[in-house]
Amino acid sequence: MKILITGATGSLGAYLTRHFANLGHEIIASGRIAKPPEELLKYATYIQADIENPLNLPFADACIHTAALSDDKSLLRDLYLPNVEGTKHIAEATKNYKRFIHISSSSVYLPSHEPIKEEIAGKQNNNELSDYGKSKLLAEEKLMQTTQHEACFILRARAFYGEGDKLILPRLLKLVKNETLQLPGSLQVNISMTHFKNIAHAIELCLLSERKGINIYNISDETVYLLIDVMRKFTSAFYGKKLNEKSIPIALLRIMAFLKLGGITKLLIRAFTQDMVLDISKIKTELGYKEQINIDSSLESIALWVQKIGGVEVLKKADKQLAWKD
């Protein structure tokens, strides 16, 4: 199968490019930069594509659209063009492809004490969403208005992690100061997370599915995690020992958010204090999705990758080239 993967220089796009190339598919990788990482060219043909404007793309059987501005601190006006219009432009440019797989986000939901089902999106108070969440919801709506594909799949994932991650793991490491883990509150909250291998498995199922029309699914590891456990497991694996811990009162963080200090926001505090678990029963029932890997079974390989790229200080910098560092 010939597959176009947008956002191939990003963490998820890089993982999927390797994954589907290794399965024997012919990959066309697209990104914003003119000169791609040399490692990418071992797996795919690369084309520079500015998705913020209408564009022409070579024919393929399927498109996996991962390209987006993933920044929860950006304003909607800055996110609208790459995320909303960009999705429309890619959908229009690939209208003759049979399958279109759009990587959306759990940011289209507000936190909930109950596992979140797909149908709740757009029915909560959208004003409480982050601007990034609003942009992803608008992108979905734009795609549903635009798509002419035989089958269109929208996958709402939560917190990608794995080798090549330059977002979640670097953020976690920013909580480590002088080998002490700074804990914002108790972190006794239940969360969903998504290993790159599990989203790749879900995409494989979409490519093989005979379902037509628009299909929307939550996707994450089947395992539900306790946030404090996640932080302890990753930091212990990366530093090779259990770190000392220091508690930071949530009340202090709320004051910092009010005064706009230290990059602390209301949304960040919400992530530290409220459950965010996706109900993935729909994709399990309709597509036969099963967890392929989780934090416990991937921890060793992720820690080895961190050592290989130069250690925690390199990972903390969240360099753009991390996704393609082997």
Buried (B, 14 or more C-beta within 10 A) or exposed (E): BBBBBBBBBBBBBBBBBBBBBEEEBBBBBBBBEEEBBEBBEEBBBBBEBEBBEEBEBEEBBBBBBBBBBBBBEBEBEBBBBBBBBBBBBBBBBBEEBBBBBBBBBBBBBBBBEEBBBBEBBEEBEBEEBBBBBBBBBBBBBBBBEBBEBEBBBBBBBBBBBBBBBBBBBBBBBEBBEEEEBBBBBEBEBBBBBBBBBBBBBBBBBBBEBEBEEBBBBBBBBEBBBEBBBBBBBBBBBBBEEEBEEEEBEBEEBBEBBEEEEEEBBEBBBBBBBBBBBBBBEBBBEEBEBEBBBBBEBBBEEBBEBBBEBEEBEBBBEBBEEBBBBE
